[in-house]
Amino acid sequence: MEINATTVLVAVLGGGGLGAILREIISGIGKIARGVSLKESSRRVDLVTERDDALRRAGHLSDERDREGRNRRLLFLHTAHLESILIREGLRDKIPPTPKLEDAITPAHLRKAREAKNDY
């Protein structure tokens, strides 16, 4: 009769209950691995959600910036049209000077205006 290594291993592990212990150890290792994997998966989902939110906000800001630019151009065209009417009617001297855009309204100008208003 030949003694096979597999037969001996099965007999030793099965007879001593070591097979059940080994099965539980392997199962525990699998659960730990899946737990870490679930945490990583959860973190990945969080990162994807954060990215999607950031892209949505960036798209909204871009839309808002585009809308502001369109409105500014429309106001510029309307102002130019009104200036042309005043010039055609001979009222060129009634047109106020065009303000510099940097100096139009800045936070410093608003503070000065509020301070001047409070002085009265």
C-alpha positions in Angstrom: 0.0 0.0 0.0 1.3 3.4 -1.0 1.1 6.3 1.3 0.2 9.5 -0.5 1.1 12.9 1.0 -2.4 14.2 0.2 -3.9 11.3 2.0 -1.8 11.8 5.0 -2.5 15.6 5.1 -6.3 15.0 4.8 -6.2 12.3 7.5 -4.1 14.5 9.9 -6.2 17.7 9.3 -9.5 15.9 9.3 -8.8 13.7 12.3 -7.5 16.5 14.5 -10.2 19.0 13.6 -7.5 21.2 12.2 -9.3 21.4 8.9 -12.2 23.2 10.5 -9.8 25.6 12.2 -7.9 26.2 8.9 -11.2 26.8 7.1 -12.2 29.4 9.8 -8.8 31.1 9.6 -9.1 31.4 5.8 -12.7 32.6 6.1 -11.5 35.3 8.7 -8.7 36.4 6.4 -11.2 36.7 3.5 -13.6 38.8 5.7 -10.8 41.1 6.7 -9.7 41.5 3.1 -13.3 42.3 2.1 -13.7 44.8 4.9 -10.7 46.7 3.8 -12.0 46.5 0.3 -15.3 47.8 1.4 -13.6 50.8 3.1 -11.6 51.5 0.0 -14.7 51.1 -2.2 -16.6 53.5 0.1 -13.7 56.0 -0.1 -13.7 55.7 -3.9 -17.4 56.4 -4.0 -16.8 59.5 -1.8 -14.1 60.8 -4.0 -16.2 60.3 -7.1 -19.1 62.1 -5.4 -16.8 65.0 -4.4 -15.4 65.2 -8.0 -18.9 65.2 -9.5 -20.0 68.0 -7.1 -16.9 70.1 -7.9 -17.5 69.6 -11.7 -21.2 70.6 -11.2 -20.2 73.7 -9.2 -17.5 74.6 -11.9 -20.1 74.2 -14.6 -22.6 76.4 -12.7 -19.9 79.1 -12.2 -19.0 78.9 -15.8 -22.6 79.4 -16.8 -22.9 82.3 -14.4 -19.7 83.9 -15.8 -21.0 83.4 -19.4 -24.4 85.0 -18.5 -22.7 87.9 -16.8 -20.5 88.5 -19.9 -23.5 88.4 -22.2 -25.4 90.9 -20.0 -22.3 93.2 -19.9 -22.0 93.1 -23.7 -25.7 93.8 -24.1 -25.5 96.8 -21.7 -22.4 98.0 -23.6 -24.3 97.9 -26.9 -27.3 99.6 -25.4 -25.1 102.4 -23.9 -23.4 102.8 -27.3 -26.8 103.1 -29.0 -28.0 105.8 -26.5 -24.7 107.7 -27.0 -25.3 107.7 -30.7 -28.8 109.1 -30.2 -27.5 111.9 -28.0 -24.7 112.7 -30.5 -27.2 112.7 -33.4 -29.5 115.1 -31.5 -26.6 117.5 -30.8 -26.3 116.7 -27.1 -22.7 115.4 -27.2 -21.8 117.7 -24.2 -24.5 115.9 -22.1 -22.7 112.5 -22.3 -20.7 111.9 -19.1 -17.1 110.6 -19.5 -16.8 106.9 -19.6 -15.4 105.5 -16.3 -12.4 103.3 -16.2 -13.6 99.8 -15.6 -10.9 99.2 -12.9 -12.2 102.3 -11.0 -15.9 101.8 -11.6 -16.9 100.2 -8.3 -14.4 98.4 -6.1 -14.8 97.4 -2.5 -12.6 100.4 -1.5 -15.0 102.7 -3.4 -18.0 101.1 -1.6 -16.3 101.6 1.8 -15.5 105.2 1.0 -19.1 105.8 -0.1 -20.5 104.2 3.0 -18.2 106.2 5.2 -19.1 109.4 3.4 -22.8 108.6 3.8 -22.3 108.0 7.6 -20.5 111.4 7.9 -23.7 113.4 7.3 
